[in-house]
Amino acid sequence: MIAAFGKLSGLIKELTGIVIDPEKKFIIESRLMPLARANGFDSVATMIHMLMSESQPALLAEVIDALATNETFFFRDRAPFDLFGAHILPYLLQARAEQRAVRIWCTACSTGQEPYSLAMTIDQFAPRLTGWRMMLQASDISRKAIEAARNGLYNQFEVQRGMPANFLLRYFSREGENWRIAEHLRSKVAFSNFNLLNSFEDRGPCDVVFCRNVLIYFDQQTRNDILARLSRVVRKDGFLILGSTEALLGGEGGWIPAPAAPMLYVHRDGPHAMAAAEFAERA
Ligand SMILES: C[S@@+](CC[C@H](N)C(=O)[O-])C[C@H]1O[C@@H](n2cnc3c(N)ncnc32)[C@H](O)[C@@H]1O
């Protein structure tokens, strides 16, 4: 199993950027075991051997689904959504008043809770958005996660994690034991299957990018490469939002932290950087 594990982690890193910790090989084996059995293999090692020797795109996609950590919840960390509603969107409504269009991208949206939290936040502005195009795109490498996101059906535990009770009543309807997101919100999110290692050419220009709790799975070089490419996709006065444990310290990709706004980053050579510098001087 050790040699097979080494080969598999090499392949996964090459295809997805995800670095598998060798210490976690038993966890990996337990995640892959049901998949191996369902596909008629007698062991995980045999399945990996097959993957290495033949092109098996469908099986490979299932392996990636099984290895990707999809942990997420509505309004995760709260602050980015508060910040988005209190500062980012009001700023964009002024700055884009001529174009009347705003483009937001959730780059690793898992099962949809993050873009739907944004869609609910945006919906609070509905009276001011007549005539505006609010483009909310959400993607993930995991096909299974994107399928679940598109479906928009969540169990009781999922809707209770982080969701304000009035939002649950307002934006979801009961379906048996589960809760379905309102169609008018679901239809506002364009979901797609997308790997962050691929070119971002068709993704921008964006005003806001959420890239949360995914960079932690990559090595420094992959992280820096993604951050640099994101800086070319996000407009100069746009915003990047990372996860709470993904703080950038060294200006990676040309991003600097926005003052007093944890998890929010702006272009080092953009208009918000000036405000950031003035703020830092006053502090
Ligand atoms: C822990 S979840 C984070 C979900 C959400 N952004 C949040 O913060 O709650 C990480 C997600 O990153 C996705 N992912 C991992 N590698 C990826 C890649 N190379 N391209 C796109 N998504 C990737 C996984 O499938 C998973 O859904």
The ligand as a Tripos MOL2 file, in Angstrom:
@<TRIPOS>MOLECULE
LIG
   27    29     1     0     0
SMALL
NO_CHARGES

@<TRIPOS>ATOM
      1 C1        -13.0640   22.9290    2.8120 C.3       1 LIG1
      2 S1        -13.9550   23.2130    1.3240 S.3       1 LIG1
      3 C2        -14.2320   24.9730    1.4150 C.3       1 LIG1
      4 C3        -15.6170   25.3540    0.9850 C.3       1 LIG1
      5 C4        -15.9660   26.8290    1.1360 C.3       1 LIG1
      6 N1        -15.1250   27.6780    0.3340 N.3       1 LIG1
      7 C5        -15.8730   27.2560    2.5810 C.2       1 LIG1
      8 O1        -14.9470   27.9890    2.9580 O.co2     1 LIG1
      9 O2        -16.7320   26.8470    3.3770 O.co2     1 LIG1
     10 C6        -12.6360   23.0820    0.1290 C.3       1 LIG1
     11 C7        -13.1590   22.8690   -1.2820 C.3       1 LIG1
     12 O3        -12.0760   23.0390   -2.2020 O.3       1 LIG1
     13 C8        -12.3000   22.1830   -3.2930 C.3       1 LIG1
     14 N2        -11.0330   22.0280   -4.0480 N.ar      1 LIG1
     15 C9         -9.9180   21.3630   -3.7070 C.ar      1 LIG1
     16 N3         -8.9980   21.4430   -4.6740 N.ar      1 LIG1
     17 C10        -9.5240   22.2160   -5.6450 C.ar      1 LIG1
     18 C11        -9.0560   22.6710   -6.9030 C.ar      1 LIG1
     19 N4         -7.8390   22.3410   -7.3700 N.pl3     1 LIG1
     20 N5         -9.8760   23.4490   -7.6530 N.ar      1 LIG1
     21 C12       -11.1090   23.7910   -7.2060 C.ar      1 LIG1
     22 N6        -11.6140   23.3700   -6.0280 N.ar      1 LIG1
     23 C13       -10.8230   22.5980   -5.2550 C.ar      1 LIG1
     24 C14       -12.7980   20.9010   -2.6470 C.3       1 LIG1
     25 O4        -13.4890   20.0770   -3.5510 O.3       1 LIG1
     26 C15       -13.6970   21.4590   -1.5310 C.3       1 LIG1
     27 O5        -15.0450   21.5170   -1.9230 O.3       1 LIG1
@<TRIPOS>BOND
     1     1     2 1
     2     2     3 1
     3     2    10 1
     4     3     4 1
     5     4     5 1
     6     5     6 1
     7     5     7 1
     8     7     8 2
     9     7     9 1
    10    10    11 1
    11    11    12 1
    12    11    26 1
    13    12    13 1
    14    13    14 1
    15    13    24 1
    16    14    15 ar
    17    14    23 ar
    18    15    16 ar
    19    16    17 ar
    20    17    18 ar
    21    17    23 ar
    22    18    19 1
    23    18    20 ar
    24    20    21 ar
    25    21    22 ar
    26    22    23 ar
    27    24    25 1
    28    24    26 1
    29    26    27 1
@<TRIPOS>SUBSTRUCTURE
     1 LIG1         1 GROUP 0 **** ****
